[in-house]
């Protein structure tokens, strides 16, 4: 089996650009546990099954955290990322970059 592409997504409260969440870390821990992710580090959560591997990563911001999702799968698995965004009441911003 060849190397699978990893796609990066931003999860944002704004559908057009990446904005941070003003929530505390416990909010993310609870939400990712409910979604079936395991906490792999203070700011990292992982999920895997027979079809894909996903990593959620929190990046500190001035007011809270930016939320990134990395997906490695044979197909794009956009629906899984949308499901995660919906759990946070947010949107998927494909290939987004943190604002400067």
Protein Blocks (a to p, Z undefined) as FASTA:
>chain_A
ZZdddddddddfbfkbccddfbdfklmmmmmmmnopacfbfkbccdddfkbccddddddd
fklcadddddddfblolmmmmmmmmmnopacdehiacdZZ
